[in-house]
Amino acid sequence: MQTSVAQTFTMKAKKLEMFCAPGEYVDTDCEVKNLSGSDISVRVQRTRTALPAGWFVSFCLVNCYAPEALDVTEIVPANSTFDFKLTWETPALAGEGEVEYVLTNLANTAEKYTFTFKVSTLKTSVDRTPAPKALTLAQNYPNPFSAGAFAVTTVGYTVPRQGEVSVKVFNLVGREVRTLVNEAHVAGSFSIAWDGRDADGALVPPGIYIYKITTASSSLSRAHGRQPLIRSSGV
């Protein structure tokens, strides 16, 4: 007699295909919901990649990961809902890309979901978002985050006008830990990831850190924490 296994998680499409102008960032996403009263281990695999040269795709589930993360395991807490979000970085040259991800419950490998995500910069009539009117700096996500082989936290910011921009991380005594951005930007919205390492590539101690954005005319800062490594980000 076969024993049925109750469904423990669902994955529902939200934005699977997006258009943007060349050189912009855009997000696609799905909703992942843990239906059980226990934490579940979900394997996240990129099973197919079709990206033009210069395109990069990173993802967040419970934690955020760098574009190089193609096969990781996440612990999805009991009775929780998270967005499985892909962030696409497109170069100035128009093109289109496609990636496929499979999410599998490691306790029951028959329970899996496969989704294909697409982004195109070939569409000529892309709706343009007005340039931001003020410098903004978003709260990093996730916060706090657990450092690991591919784990990162992402900082979003908007720049109201073209010019030099720097985004730096400091410890609580004001010592610079890492420069994340130091370059000219056009006006618009951007994001940058931090892997919890200092300028020499060493993991910084757990604690509270300040990140600050500076332009020629203004600056903003926020604080975020980093937890010790509490689980492996690999399989």
Summary of the structure (lengths in Angstrom):
residues: 235
radius of gyration: 19.0
end to end distance: 32.4
largest distance: 72.1
contacts: 694
relative contact order: 0.18
helix: 0%
strand: 55%
